[in-house]
């Protein structure tokens, strides 16, 4: 028999190992490339604001997925080499030259890896299209949700594949370059045991996990507020403290066992704990990867409820059903026209009001960013323009008395606060006469709605006393004035058709074919353009549209973050399943010996489940709690509180966590079934 025929028979006999390496590599490349195709597509890139939090979060979580899938693939290749070690070692002991075996091994690995990467790249297109179509069918199908891909996504996938092949190749080189034949022969039986650790390991792990998250997120925020200094990007290295903490926690949970006050429990689990220690380092590394992917998946999934519940809560608390603002002199709808359109839809209007507002120049600070990270705050007596309302008009709109004396002003905010911000105006300049008047900030006016379609958290609207407002209003030109129309309707939830008709007519009547967005970029002025709802300051703010069209306007955001979660959830299930089956293969002889020594099937099952529970439960709980704690920390630092909407979103996030638990339980059940089949194979 020739060497080639011998190698072919060995490949056929070990075809399951080749298939495992092939499928794991295909999965990693397919998941990462399909996401890259979606994320780098023109559709998503045009929607995500440059430098915005959504883009940063998407990149951060995607990086977690890349690291997890890369580790998963290299782990699969290391398993393949373990299974391959025995036959390579025996062939070397029988006289085969290392150079010949090296050529054979490298050609096999390169062929499998290259074929798997090519298959993953090809399959990423139908996968990304299928996921996209599912979101179109389940959420919304608009022109904004058109499926588009470009070469950047494919190039990213090719680059990831190249790095993956290089990692696998380096592992193979390291494996075959060993000079000791016996080491290669017994590589399959080699383990990385961990000795028992004390309680301090678990406690230190928890402290490091929390410390890394707090230092990584809160310290840069505090340093900027106190010293106007941006921490350098190298500061993100402190997040490695959390990684070290996770490793210590998993080491403690995987192998710690003491007789203590429960000797019966200790002796009952003694064998399974000892088996876990025997494969400790390998198992702990897999548990850490599962935690990483679980945390990333849940963090992406948590974005959706927080965003949706925030919008719903604002709509519910907004006292004004219909509100739109337009520049003075560009009258779009008169009251009689709005009433006529309402009558056509059998809608009754109530509390119609027109509120004038003034665009006045205010002082402020210009932020100058230095290369060192220092932010210089340069004061300008004319730094920009802000909008001011009359206290009397706003009192009528909000149905509460708003007291503002001459020389004072209040800020319109969705959250009441008494703490003045150093960046608030202290000087108002009349844009016509140039006259400058000092003003004093005296608090906020709570209003859950908005007068302009500006990003959440940006407050540029203020309230003046009637005397000050009249003084500025007497000689301002039309370009420096706005008009806000506000009214209510009976049963606004049932007025969607009227709201949509009114919105479409308003956009059609607005002069020009394009308008400037919030970043001063031109966007198409069309009723069917959902980008207007995110980027046009004068987009009408109608509660029926905000309530029902939000999912349509934010569909790309939701699809992106949900897809990240799908990638991570998929990888978590496969990694946990693979690790469980690997333990069964490596420890099969131990379970067989236990049965020969008289252990019944219940005891063997208990030993099996005790090990698998550590792989599934501990990483799931750690990743879930870390992700939930991190998102809660972000929500609290945004405005110093947890709002009702955020509390409701947290409840939904707990349901998502429970859903992931159910998914992992199903994977666990399948792993148990496969585990039993492996240890009972003849």
C-alpha positions in Angstrom: 0.0 0.0 0.0 1.4 3.4 -1.0 1.7 6.3 1.4 -1.0 8.2 -0.4 -3.5 5.4 -0.1 -2.6 5.0 3.6 -3.2 8.7 4.2 -6.5 8.5 2.3 -7.7 5.6 4.5 -6.7 7.5 7.6 -8.6 10.5 6.4 -11.7 8.4 5.7 -11.5 6.8 9.1 -11.2 10.2 10.8 -13.6 12.0 8.6 -15.6 13.3 11.6 -12.6 15.3 12.7 -12.2 16.9 9.3 -15.9 17.6 9.2 -15.8 19.3 12.6 -12.9 21.6 11.5 -14.6 22.4 8.2 -18.0 23.2 9.8 -16.6 25.3 12.6 -14.5 27.4 10.1 -17.4 27.8 7.7 -19.7 29.0 10.6 -17.2 31.6 11.8 -16.5 33.0 8.4 -20.1 32.9 7.4 -21.3 34.8 10.5 -18.7 37.4 10.5 -18.8 38.1 6.7 -22.6 38.2 6.6 -22.6 40.8 9.4 -19.9 42.8 7.6 -21.9 42.7 4.4 -24.9 44.2 6.3 -23.0 46.7 8.5 -20.8 48.1 5.6 -23.7 48.2 3.2 -24.8 51.7 1.9 -28.2 51.2 3.6 -26.8 50.9 7.1 -23.9 53.4 6.6 -26.3 56.1 5.4 -28.5 55.5 8.5 -25.9 55.3 11.3 -24.8 58.8 12.2 -21.0 59.2 11.9 -19.4 59.2 15.3 -22.7 58.5 17.0 -23.2 56.1 20.0 -25.1 53.6 17.8 -22.2 53.2 15.4 -19.7 52.9 18.3 -21.8 50.3 20.1 -22.2 48.3 16.8 -18.4 48.3 16.2 -17.7 47.4 19.9 -20.1 44.4 19.9 -18.9 43.3 16.5 -15.4 43.3 17.7 -16.5 41.0 20.5 -18.1 38.7 18.0 -14.9 38.7 15.9 -12.8 37.7 18.8 -15.2 35.0 19.9 -15.5 33.5 16.5 -11.7 33.6 16.0 -11.1 31.9 19.3 -13.8 29.3 18.5 -12.2 28.4 15.1 -8.7 28.2 16.6 -10.1 26.0 19.4 -11.7 23.7 16.7 -8.3 23.5 14.9 -6.5 22.6 18.1 -9.0 19.8 18.7 -8.4 18.6 15.2 -4.7 18.5 15.8 -5.2 16.6 19.1 -7.2 13.9 17.3 -4.5 13.9 14.5 -1.6 13.6 17.0 -1.9 9.9 17.6 -1.7 8.8 13.9 1.1 11.4 13.2 3.1 10.2 16.1 2.7 6.5 15.2 3.7 7.2 11.5 6.8 9.0 12.8 7.6 6.1 15.1 7.3 3.7 12.1 9.9 5.6 10.2 8.0 8.2 8.1 10.1 11.4 7.7 8.9 14.5 9.5 9.2 16.5 6.3 6.8 14.1 4.4 4.3 14.2 7.3 4.6 17.9 7.6 3.8 18.3 3.9 0.8 15.9 4.2 -0.5 17.7 7.3 -0.1 21.2 5.9 -1.7 20.3 2.6 -4.7 18.8 4.4 -5.2 21.7 6.8 -4.8 24.3 4.1 -7.2 22.5 1.8 -9.8 22.1 4.5 -9.4 25.7 5.8 -9.4 27.2 2.3 -12.4 25.3 1.3 -14.2 26.2 4.5 -13.4 29.9 4.1 -14.6 29.9 0.5 -17.8 28.2 1.5 -18.3 30.6 4.3 -17.8 33.6 2.0 -20.3 32.2 -0.5 -22.9 31.3 2.1 -22.6 34.7 3.8 -24.6 36.3 0.9 -27.7 34.1 1.1 -27.5 34.2 4.9 -27.4 38.0 5.1 -30.1 38.3 2.5 -32.3 35.8 4.3 -31.9 37.6 7.7 -32.6 40.9 6.0 -35.8 39.6 4.4 -36.9 38.1 7.7 -36.6 41.5 9.3 -38.5 43.1 6.4 -41.3 40.6 6.8 -41.5 40.7 10.6 -40.8 44.4 11.3 -41.3 46.7 8.2 -40.6 46.8 4.5 -39.7 50.2 3.4 -37.5 51.6 0.6 -34.9 52.4 3.3 -34.7 48.6 4.1 -33.6 47.7 0.6 -30.9 45.0 0.6 -27.6 46.4 -0.7 -24.1 45.1 -0.5 -20.8 46.4 -1.6 -17.2 45.2 -1.9 -16.1 46.5 1.5 -18.1 43.8 3.3 -16.7 41.0 1.2 -13.1 42.3 1.6 -13.6 42.3 5.3 -14.7 38.7 5.2 -11.7 37.8 3.0 -9.4 39.5 5.5 -11.0 37.7 8.4 -10.6 34.4 6.5 -6.9 35.1 5.8 -6.2 35.8 9.5 -8.1 32.6 10.4 -6.2 30.5 8.0 -2.9 32.0 9.3 -3.8 31.1 12.9 -4.7 27.6 12.0 -1.5 27.2 10.0 0.7 28.5 12.9 -1.0 26.0 15.2 -0.1 23.2 12.8 3.5 24.4 12.5 3.8 24.5 16.3 2.4 21.1 16.5 4.5 19.3 13.9 7.8 21.0 14.9 7.9 19.0 18.2 10.9 16.7 18.2 9.7 14.2 20.8 7.7 11.5 19.1 6.0 10.4 22.3 4.7 13.9 23.0 3.0 13.8 19.7 1.6 10.3 20.2 0.1 11.3 23.5 -1.0 14.7 22.5 -4.6 13.5 22.3 -4.5 12.4 26.0 -2.7 15.5 27.2 -4.6 17.7 29.5 -4.1 21.0 31.3 -5.1 20.4 34.9 -5.8 23.1 37.5 -5.3 22.6 41.1 -8.0 23.6 43.6 -8.1 27.3 44.4 -9.3 29.1 47.5 -12.2 31.4 48.0 -10.0 34.4 47.6 -9.8 33.5 43.9 -13.6 33.9 43.4 -13.8 37.1 45.5 -10.8 38.7 43.7 -12.4 37.7 40.3 -15.7 39.5 41.2 -13.8 42.6 42.4 -11.7 42.7 39.2 -14.7 42.2 37.0 -16.6 45.2 38.6 -13.4 47.3 38.8 -12.6 46.9 35.1 -16.1 48.0 34.0 -16.2 50.9 36.4 -12.7 52.2 35.6 -13.3 51.6 31.9 -16.6 53.5 31.7 -17.0 55.8 34.7 -13.5 57.2 35.1 -13.3 58.8 31.5 -16.7 60.4 32.1 -15.7 61.8 35.5 -12.3 63.0 34.3 -13.9 64.9 31.4 -16.5 66.5 33.7 -14.0 67.5 36.3 -10.9 68.3 34.3 -12.2 68.7 30.7 -9.8 66.0 29.6 -10.4 63.0 27.3 -8.7 59.8 28.5 -6.4 58.4 25.8 -7.6 55.3 24.0 -4.9 53.2 25.8 -7.0 53.7 28.9 -9.4 51.0 27.5 -6.8 48.5 28.5 -8.3 48.6 32.0 -11.2 46.5 30.6 -8.6 43.7 30.7 -9.1 43.7 34.5 -12.6 42.5 33.9 -11.3 39.8 31.6 -8.8 38.7 34.3 -11.6 38.8 36.8 -13.8 36.6 34.6 -11.0 34.1 34.3 -10.5 33.9 38.0 -14.2 33.6 38.7 -14.6 30.7 36.2 -11.5 29.0 37.6 -13.0 29.2 41.0 -16.5 28.0 39.9 -15.0 25.2 37.8 -12.6 23.5 40.2 -13.2 24.8 43.7 -14.5 22.2 46.2 -14.1 22.0 49.9 -15.4 19.5 52.4 -16.6 22.2 54.7 -20.0 21.8 56.5 -21.4 19.6 53.8 -19.2 16.5 53.5 -21.9 14.4 51.8 -22.2 16.9 49.0 -18.4 17.1 48.7 -17.9 13.3 48.4 -20.9 12.9 46.1 -19.4 15.4 43.6 -15.7 14.4 44.2 -15.2 12.5 41.0 -16.9 15.0 38.7 -15.0 17.8 40.3 -11.7 16.0 39.9 -12.5 15.3 36.2 -13.2 19.0 35.7 -9.9 19.9 37.3 -8.1 17.4 34.9 -9.3 19.4 31.9 -9.5 22.7 33.8 -7.6 25.2 31.7 -9.2 24.1 28.4 -12.7 24.3 30.0 -12.1 27.6 31.7 -10.9 29.2 28.5 -14.1 28.0 26.7 -16.2 29.3 29.6 -14.6 32.7 29.3 -15.3 32.8 25.5 -18.9 31.9 26.2 -19.2 34.8 28.7 -17.7 37.2 26.2 -20.2 36.3 23.5 -23.1 36.1 25.9 -22.4 39.6 27.3 -22.0 41.0 23.7 -25.2 39.4 22.5 -27.2 40.6 25.5 -25.8 44.1 25.3 -26.8 44.3 21.7 -30.3 42.9 22.5 -30.7 45.3 25.4 -30.4 48.3 23.1 -33.8 47.6 21.5 -36.1 47.6 24.6 -34.3 50.6 26.1 -34.8 52.6 22.9 -38.4 51.6 22.2 -39.6 52.0 25.8 -38.0 55.5 26.0 -40.0 56.6 23.0 -43.2 55.1 24.3 -42.8 56.7 27.7 -42.1 60.1 26.1 -45.2 59.8 23.9 -47.3 58.8 26.9 -46.2 61.7 29.0 -46.3 64.3 26.2 -49.3 66.7 27.0 -49.5 67.8 23.4 -50.9 65.4 20.8 -49.9 67.4 17.7 -47.1 69.9 17.4 -45.1 71.3 14.5 -42.8 74.3 14.1 -42.0 76.3 11.0 -40.0 79.5 10.3 -42.1 82.6 10.4 -43.3 83.7 7.0 -43.5 80.1 5.6 -47.1 79.4 6.7 -47.9 75.9 5.7 -51.3 75.3 7.2 -53.8 77.8 8.7 -56.1 76.7 11.5 -59.1 76.6 9.2 -57.3 74.2 6.8 -56.3 71.9 9.7 -59.9 71.8 10.9 -61.2 71.0 7.4 -58.7 68.1 7.1 -59.7 66.9 10.5 -63.4 67.0 9.6 -62.6 64.9 6.6 -61.2 62.3 8.9 -63.9 62.7 11.5 -61.4 64.1 14.0 -62.3 66.8 16.5 -59.5 69.3 17.3 -59.3 70.9 20.7 -57.0 73.5 22.4 -55.5 74.9 19.1 -52.6 77.3 19.9 -49.9 79.1 18.0 -46.7 79.9 20.0 -44.2 82.4 18.6 -40.5 81.8 19.4 -37.4 83.9 18.8 -33.9 82.9 17.6 -31.5 84.9 19.8 -27.8 84.8 19.9 -26.3 83.5 23.2 -22.8 83.2 24.7 -21.1 79.9 25.3 -17.9 77.9 25.1 -16.1 76.5 22.1 -14.4 73.2 22.7 -11.0 73.0 21.3 -9.5 69.5 21.3 -5.8 69.2 21.9 -3.7 66.2 20.7 -2.9 65.6 24.4 -6.5 64.9 25.1 -7.1 68.2 26.9 -10.2 70.1 25.9 -9.8 73.9 26.1 -13.1 75.8 26.9 -12.8 79.1 25.0 -15.6 81.6 25.9 -17.4 83.6 23.2 -19.9 86.2 23.9 -21.7 85.1 20.7 -21.3 81.4 20.4 -24.5 80.3 18.7 -28.3 80.7 18.4 -31.0 79.3 20.7 -34.7 79.4 20.7 -36.7 81.3 23.3 -40.5 81.1 24.1 -42.8 83.4 26.0 -43.5 82.2 29.6 -47.2 83.2 29.2 -47.7 81.2 26.0 -46.0 78.2 27.4 -48.1 78.4 30.6 -51.2 78.1 28.5 -49.8 75.2 26.5 -48.7 73.2 29.5 -51.7 74.3 31.7 -49.5 75.4 34.6 -48.1 78.7 35.7 -44.5 79.3 34.7 -42.9 82.2 36.6 -40.0 84.0 35.0 -38.9 87.5 36.0 -37.2 90.0 33.7 -33.5 89.2 33.3 -34.2 85.5 34.0 -34.8 82.4 31.9 -35.6 78.8 32.3 -34.6 75.8 30.2 -37.2 73.4 28.7 -36.2 69.9 29.6 -37.8 66.5 29.7 -36.3 65.8 33.2 -36.7 68.3 36.0 -33.5 69.5 37.6 -32.3 72.3 39.8 -28.6 71.9 39.0 -27.3 74.6 36.7 -25.0 73.6 33.9 -21.8 75.6 33.4 -22.5 75.6 29.7 -25.9 77.4 29.9 -26.2 81.0 28.5 -25.4 84.0 30.7 -25.7 86.6 27.9 -28.3 87.2 25.2 -27.4 89.3 22.1 -30.1 90.9 20.0 -29.3 89.7 16.4 -30.7 93.0 15.0 -29.3 95.7 17.3 -26.3 93.8 18.7 -27.4 94.8 22.2 -26.2 92.4 24.9 -28.1 91.7 28.0 -27.0 89.4 31.0 -29.5 86.7 32.0 -29.8 84.4 34.9 -30.7 80.7 34.8 -33.4 79.9 37.4 -34.3 76.3 36.7 -36.2 74.1 34.2 -39.7 73.7 32.8 -40.6 70.1 32.4 -42.0 69.1 29.0 -41.9 65.5 27.8 -42.3 66.6 24.2 -40.0 68.6 21.8 -40.5 71.8 19.8 -37.9 70.8 17.2 -36.9 67.4 16.0 -33.5 67.5 17.7 -31.6 64.5 19.1 -32.6 63.3 22.5 -30.8 65.0 25.4 -30.0 68.2 23.4 -31.9 71.2 24.9 -31.7 74.4 23.0 -35.1 75.9 23.9 -35.6 78.3 26.8 -38.3 80.5 28.3 -38.2 84.3 28.8 -40.4 86.6 30.8 -43.2 88.3 28.9 -41.4 91.6 29.2 -38.1 90.4 27.8 -39.8 88.4 25.0 -41.8 91.4 23.9 -38.7 93.6 23.9 -36.8 91.3 21.5 -39.9 90.5 19.5 -40.8 94.1 18.6 -38.0 94.5 16.0 -36.9 91.0 14.9 -37.1 90.0 11.3 -39.0 87.0 10.1 -35.9 84.9 9.7 -35.3 85.2 13.4 -38.8 84.0 14.4 -40.6 80.7 14.5 -44.2 79.7 14.9 -45.1 76.5 16.8 -48.6 75.1 16.2 -49.9 72.8 18.9 -53.3 71.2 19.4 -55.0 68.1 20.8 -57.5 65.6 19.5 -60.0 63.2 21.0 -58.6 59.7 21.1 -55.2 60.5 19.4 -54.5 56.8 19.2 -57.2 56.5 16.6 -56.1 59.4 14.5 -53.1 57.9 12.6 -54.7 58.4 9.1 -55.2 62.1 9.9 -51.7 62.5 11.3 -50.1 60.9 8.2 -52.2 62.9 5.8 -51.4 66.2 7.6 -47.7 65.3 7.7 -47.5 64.4 4.0 -49.3 67.7 3.0 -46.9 69.7 5.2 -43.8 68.2 3.6 -45.3 68.6 0.1 -46.0 72.3 0.8 -42.5 73.0 2.2 -40.5 74.9 -0.4 -37.7 73.2 -2.3 -36.8 69.6 -3.1 -34.2 69.1 -0.4 -33.6 70.5 3.1 -30.6 70.6 5.4 -30.4 67.9 8.1 -29.1 68.4 11.6 -25.5 67.9 10.3 -26.1 70.5 7.5 -26.3 67.9 4.8 -28.9 67.9 2.1 -31.7 65.3 2.3 -34.6 64.6 0.0 -37.8 66.4 1.0 -40.3 63.6 0.4 -43.1 62.2 2.6 -41.8 58.7 2.0 -38.2 59.5 3.2 -37.9 58.1 6.7 -34.6 59.9 7.2 -36.5 63.1 7.7 -37.9 61.8 11.0 -34.4 61.5 12.3 -32.6 64.4 10.7 -34.9 67.3 9.9 -35.4 69.9 12.6 -38.9 70.9 11.3 -40.3 67.3 11.0 -43.8 67.3 12.5 -44.0 65.8 16.0 -47.4 64.0 16.0 -48.0 61.4 18.7 -49.7 58.9 16.4 -46.7 58.9 14.0 -44.2 58.7 16.9 -46.1 55.8 18.4 -46.7 53.8 15.3 -44.0 54.7 12.8 -41.0 54.5 15.1 -40.3 50.9 14.3 -40.4 51.7 10.6 -38.1 54.7 10.9 -35.6 52.8 13.1 -35.8 49.5 11.4 -32.2 49.5 10.2 -31.0 50.1 13.8 -33.1 47.3 15.2 -32.0 44.9 12.5 -28.3 45.7 13.0 -28.3 45.1 16.7 -30.6 42.1 16.6 -28.3 40.5 14.0 -25.3 41.0 16.2 -27.2 39.2 19.0 -28.1 36.4 16.6 -24.5 35.9 15.6 -23.3 35.8 19.2 -26.2 33.5 20.4 -25.4 31.1 17.6 -21.7 31.0 18.5 -22.5 30.5 22.2 -24.6 27.4 21.5 -22.1 25.8 19.2 -19.1 26.5 21.4 -20.9 25.1 24.5 -22.1 22.0 22.6 -18.6 21.4 21.1 -16.9 21.7 24.5 -19.4 19.3 26.1 -18.9 16.7 23.5 -15.1 17.1 23.7 -15.3 16.4 27.4 -17.3 13.3 26.7 -14.7 12.1 24.2 -11.7 12.8 26.4 -13.3 11.4 29.6 -15.0 8.4 28.0 -12.6 5.9 29.6 -13.3 7.4 33.1 -17.0 6.9 32.7 -16.5 3.4 31.4 -14.3 2.6 34.4 -16.9 4.0 36.8 -19.5 1.6 35.4 -17.1 -1.3 35.7 -16.5 -0.4 39.3 -20.3 -0.6 40.0 -21.6 3.0 39.4 -25.1 2.9 38.2 -26.5 5.0 35.4 -27.9 7.7 37.7 -24.5 8.3 39.2 -22.8 8.5 35.8 -25.5 10.9 34.7 -25.0 13.1 37.8 -21.3 13.3 37.1 -22.0 14.2 33.5 -24.5 16.9 34.3 -22.4 18.3 37.1 -19.7 19.1 34.5 -22.0 20.3 31.8 -23.8 22.6 34.2 -20.6 24.4 34.9 -20.0 25.0 31.2 -23.6 26.2 30.6 -24.9 27.9 33.8 -21.9 29.7 35.2 -20.9 31.5 31.9 -24.6 32.3 31.2 -25.2 33.9 34.6 -21.9 35.8 34.6 -22.3 37.2 31.1 -25.9 38.1 31.7 -25.3 39.8 35.0 -22.3 41.7 33.6 -24.2 42.9 30.5 -27.2 44.0 32.6 -25.1 45.8 35.1 -23.1 47.6 32.4 -26.3 48.8 30.6 -27.8 49.9 33.9 -24.6 51.9 34.6 -24.8 53.6 31.3 -28.5 54.5 31.8 -27.8 55.9 35.2 -24.8 58.0 34.2 -26.8 59.5 31.3 -29.0 61.7 33.6 -28.3 60.5 37.1 -31.4 58.4 37.4 -33.3 55.3 36.2 -36.5 56.5 34.6 -39.8 54.7 34.5 -39.2 53.8 30.8 -35.7 52.5 31.6 -37.1 50.4 34.5 -39.7 48.9 32.1 -37.0 48.2 29.5 -35.0 46.5 32.3 -38.0 44.2 32.8 -38.0 43.3 29.1 -34.3 42.8 29.2 -34.8 40.2 32.0 -37.3 38.4 29.8 -34.6 38.4 27.0 -32.2 36.9 29.5 -34.7 34.3 30.4 -35.2 33.5 26.7 -31.4 33.0 26.3 -31.6 30.7 29.3 -34.3 28.6 27.6 -32.2 28.5 24.4 -29.1 27.3 26.3 -31.2 24.8 28.2 -32.2 23.2 24.9 -28.6 23.2 23.8 -27.7 21.6 27.1 -30.3 18.9 26.7 -28.9 18.1 23.2 -25.4 18.0 24.6 -26.5 15.6 27.4 -28.0 13.3 24.8 -24.8 13.4 22.7 -22.7 13.0 25.8 -24.5 9.8 26.8 -24.2 8.4 23.2 -20.4 9.0 23.2 -19.6 7.4 26.5 -21.8 4.4 25.6 -20.2 3.8 22.2 -18.4 0.5 22.0 
